């Protein structure tokens, strides 16, 4: 798959035409794409924050929250890669319009559920479409922004999503005061989805694969996408990239995913706060996450300049260890005021928010443009979904046996310490893998410029 060049080969000159910085409207396109991910994020937080209402309305136990979350993530293991394949077969725009836009009809239908079985089926179908957003949109970011600005772009995207979700979170909590308020939440999300699909259809412009690579930016789209056809051999070759394998295993160890699903329920069941009051921590968590994404992007760029070989890895590792410390003091002690928990949730959000603005650009750096969609399908749709489903399902049932406090100790504290230490293995292969991708892009440019016209 990779064309090797000798270490002393002279690299081709930089692109002189349309450089990554000259891609028109890239921030406008990013904001449009961000809307689709806001919907996905809001849908997940709605079910978790209003689950006490769902539990009362449909007569289910705490384990049902784990089942709902697990089902929505497990289905993404299968549909995420399918949507990436469909985007290769047809177009990324058409897949996003259908899967993250028009798919909102299933959210409206879920709001009419009369029992838990109906809710589970319709909510899972809804999640099957949303699974397209993360891998495809993250791939597109790599084509809108060059390597020097991807961290900032990813940070702004995920930070903005979290900030909007933080504002929506308390509003969702107020639905607890409305009769069958969780239904209104699902209907609202579904309707917004439909409008978003129409907006994507009218205004989104796909830049094409490889558009932001310095070596390829001034080449025509046909030349840039000459390698874009994804084969099974190429997809399986991703598992030969050591850095990606380590990042995937680290994602499987990411216990911090649990705080989004069970955070509000934890405050209700363990510390006795009302649903409306407990849901208020969504705001500081979201603000913290927003600041974390900006901090992560800036820290990753700074660390990369100071130490390209070790910088991004060190930032990612520090974020995991910091989360474990904050989770210990924020979950294993009782505080009478919700404001104290708000502070700890802000710190948890900050340390968790650092992750996407560091790990997404890292995945982009170690994979060529045509494999990034498949890489993110593997990293997010498969690994993250399995982790999220496993922790949510396990925590739901374990909490009934040993309590949520013990579950939070082992998953949010102990496991995250293990994750942080595990990332030590990433230091050596990361620099090697990023250098290999740059040699591959240099070789493609050299071949494109020497081919007879």
N, C-alpha and C positions, 0 to 999 in steps of 0.2 A: 504493500500500500504506500510506503514511504520511499521517496527517492533520496538516497544518501548522497551527500557531497563531501568531498574531502575537507578537512578542517582548514586547510590553507587556501581553499578556493576563494577567489575574490567575489564578494557578493555583488549582485547587480545594483545599479543605481536606484535611488528612491523614485517612486512614482512622481511624475511631474504634471499629471493631468488632474483629474478629479480626486483629490486627496480625501481621506476620511473626514477631515474638518469641513469639507465643502458639500457634504450630503445635505441637501436642502430639506428643511422642515423636520429634522430628526427628532428634536425635542417635542414638537407637536405630535409626531407619530408615536413617540414614547408615551405621551400623556393619554393618547387614544387607546393604546395597548394596555396602559395601566388600569383603565376602566374595567376591562374584562377580568383582571386579577382582583380588583376590588370586590366584584360580585362574588368570586370564588371565596375570598376571605370572609366576606360578610355572611355568606351562606353557612360556612362552618361555625363562625362565632355565634350566629343566631341560635343554632340548635343547642350549642353548649351553654350559652348564657340563659336561654329560656327553657332549658331542660326541666327544671323544677315544675314549670307549667305543663310541659308535655307529659311529665310523669303523672301529674295529677289528672290531666284531661283524659289520658288513655289508660291509666291504671297500670303502669309498668314500674320496674325496679331500677336501681342505679345501673345495673348491668346493661340495661337497654341503651344507655348512652354510649357505652363501649361498643355495643353491637352496631349502632348507627354509624359511629365514627369509623369503626373497622371496615364495615361494608363499603362506605364511601371511598375509603382509601384502597381497599383491595381491588375494587373494580377498576381503579386507575392503573393498577399494575398491568392490566390487559388492554384497556382502552387508550392509555397514554401512548404506548408504542404504536398502536393502530393509527391514531391520529397523526403521528409523525410520519408514518408510511403514507397515509392519505395525502398529507401535505407535499410529500415528494412526488406522489403519483399525479395529483392535480395542482393545487396551489395552496400556499400557507394562508392567504387571505380567505379563500372560500371555506377552508376548514374552520378558521376562527369565526367567520360569520355564522356558520351552522352550529358548531359545537359550543361556542361561548356566547352566542347571541340568541338565535332562534330556539335554542335548546331550553330557553326559559319557560316554555310552556309546561315543562315537567315540574318546575318549581310551583307554578300556579296550581297544577293538579295535586301536588303534595299537600298543599294547604287545605284541600278538601278531604284528607284522609280521615276515615272513621274509626280506624283501629291501628295498632302498632304495625301489623303486617303490611297494610297498605302504605303506611308512612315509610317503612323500611324499603319497600320495592320502589316507590316513586322517588324517594330521596337518593337511592342508589343509582337509578337511571339518570337523575339530575347530575350527580357527581361524575357519571361516566362521560358526560359531555364536557364538564369543567376540567377534566383531566388533560384536555388538549392545551389549555392556556399556558401552563408553566413551561413545558419543554419547547413549544413552538415560539412563544414570545421571547424566552431567554435566548433562543437561537437567533431570532431577528435582531435582538439588541447587539449581538456580536457582529451583525452586518450593518448596523446603523452607526456604531461607535468603534473607533480604533482602540488598540490596546492601551493607549495612554489615558483614555477617558472612560473605559468600560466600568471601572470600579465606581466612579462618580455616577455614571448613568444608572447602574444597578442599584446603588445606594439611594439615589433620588426616587427611582421607581418603587422599591420596596418600602422606603421610608414614607413616601406619599401615601401608599396603600395603607400602611399601618396608621398613619395620622388620620386619614379619612375613616378607617375602621374604628379608631379610638373615639372619634366624635359620634359615629353611628352606634358604638357599643352601649353607652349609657342610654341613648334613645331607644335601643332595643330593649334595654332593661325596663324602661317605662311601659313597654307593652305588657309587662306583668300586671299592670293595673287595669288592663283592658280585657274584657271577656274573650277568651280564646285568642289572646294576643299573638301567640306564636303562629297562628294561621295567617293573620294579617302580615306578619313579617315575611312569610314564604310567598304570599301573593305579591307583595311589593317587590321582592327580589326578582321574581319571575317576570313581572312587567318591565322592570328596569333592564333586564337581560334582552328582552325583545327590542327595546329602543336602542340598546347598545349594538345589537346586531345590524340594525339599519345604519347606524353611524359608521360602523366599520365598512359596510358595503359602499357607502358614498365617499368617505374621506380617507380611508387607509390606503397607502401606497407602499408596496413591498419593495425594498431597495435591491433585492436579489442577493444570493449567497456570495460571500467574499467581497462585498462592496466596500467594506471599511478596512480591508487589509492593505497595508502600505504597498506591498509588492503587486497587488492586483487592482488597485483602485482606478488606475487610468486605462485598464483594459476593457474591452466591450463585454457586455453581459454574457454573451454566448461563450466567449473565451474563459471568463471567470467561472462559469458554471459547467465547464467541460468535465469536471470531476464530480459534479453534484449528484449524479445517479448513485443511490445507495444500494449496495448489494449485501447479501447475507454474510459474505466473507468479510466485507468491511465492518459490518456491525459487530461480528464476533471478534474482529481484531481489536476492538476497544478494550477487551479484557486483557490484552497484552500490554496495555499502558499501565505501568506499575502505579503511577501517581493516581490515576483514576480509580484503580482497584482499592487503594488505601482510602481515598475520599469516600468511596461507596461504603466500605466497612465502617468508617467513621460516622457516616449518615445512619447506618443501622444502629449505632450506639448513641444516637442523639436523643437522649431521654428528655431533653428540654421541650420537645414537641408536646409533651403531655400537659404542660402548664396552660396551653391555649385551650385544650379540651376540658380539663377538669379544674381550672383555676377558680372559677366562680362557684362551682359545686363544692369545692374544697372549703371555701370560706363559709358557705351556707351550712354544710354538714358538720365540719370540724369545729368551727369557731362561732356558729350560731347567728351569723348575720342574715338579714333578709335578702331575698333575691335582688330586690331593687337596690339595696345598699351595696351588696357584694359586687354587682355588675359595674359599680362606679370605678373599680380598679382597672377596667378596660381602658379608661382614658389615660391614666399615668403609664400603663403598660404600653399603649400605642404610642404615646409621646416619647417614651424611653426607646421604643423600637425604632422610631423615626430618627432620633438622635444617634442611635447606635448604627444605623445604616450609613448616615453621613460620616460619623466617626470612623466606621470601618473602611469606607471608601478612601477617606483622607489618610488613615493610618496605613492602609495597604499600599497606596501610592508612595507615601513617604518611606515605608519600610522597603519597598521595591527599589527605590532610588538608593537607599543606604546599603541594602544587601539583596540584590536580585535573587540570589540563591536561597536565602533563608527568610527574608522579610515577610512575604505573605503567609508562609507557614507559621511563623512565630506569632503573627497577629491572630490567626485562626486558632492556634493552640491556646493562647492567652484568654480568648473569649470563652472557651469551654471551661477552663479552670475558674474564671471569675464567676461564671454562672453557677457553678457548684457551690461556691462560697456564699453568694447571695441567696441561693435556694435554701441553704442550711439555716441561716438566720431568719429567713422569711417564712419558713414552713414548719420549723421544729419548735417554735416558741409561740406562746399566746400573747397577743396584744389586744387591749380593750378597744382601741380606736381603729377604724377603717383607714384613717389617714396614714398610720404606720405601715399597714399592709400596702397602701398605695405607693409609699416610698420604695418598698421592697419590690413591688411589681414593676415600678419604673426602672429599677436597677436590673431586674431580670430581663425586661424588654430591651434595655440598652445592650446588655451582653449578648442576648439572642439576636438582636438586630445587626450586630457586626457580621454575622455569618454570611448572609447572602451577598453582601457587597465585597466579600473576600473569596468565598468558595466558587461563586458563579464565574467571575473572571478567571479563576484558576483553571476551571474546567475548559473555558474557552482557550486558554493559553496552551493547553496540552493536547488539543484536538484540532485537526484541520476543519475548514468551514463546512464541508459536506457531511461531517460526522458529528457536528455539534448537536443537531436535533436528536440524533440517536443517543448521544452521550447524556443529554439532559433527560431523555426518556428513561434511560437506565438509572441515572442519578436521582431524579426527582420522582418520576411516575412509578418506578419500580422500588428502588431502595428506600426512599423517603416514605412512600405509601405503605410499604411493608412494615417499616419501623413504626409509623404513626398508628397503623391498624393494630399491630402487635401490642404496643404499649397501651393503647386505648382499651382494647378488648381485655387484656390481662388486668389492667388497673381497675376496670369496672367490676370484675368479679373478685379480684383480690381485696378491693376496698371493702366489700361486704364481709370478708373473712377477717382481715387484720386491720382495716381502717385506712383511710386516705393518708393520714399522717405518715404511717410506716411506708406506704407505697411511694409517697413523695421523697422520703429519705433515701430509699434505695435507687429510685429511678432518676430523680432530679439532682441528687447529691453524689452518691457513690458512683453511679454509672457515668455521670458527666466527668468525674475525676479520672475514671478509666479512659474515657474518650480523649481527654486532654493529653494524657500520657501516651496513648496510642499514636497520636499524630506526630510523635517524635520520629516515627518511621518514614515520614513524608519528606524530611529534609534532603536526603540524598537523591531520590529519583526525580523530584520536581524540576530541578534545574536541567537535568538531562532531557526530560520530556519536552520542556518548553523550547529548548535549543533545537530539538529534532523537528518540531513543527515549523520553526523559522527556516530551517534548511529546506524543508519541503516546499514552502511558499517561494523561497528564492529560486528553487529549481523550476517551479512552474512559470515564474516570470521569465526566467532565462529561456525556457522552451518556447513560450509564447512570442517572445521578441525575435527569436531566430527562425521560427517557422516561415516558410515561403508563403507569401500572400497571393 
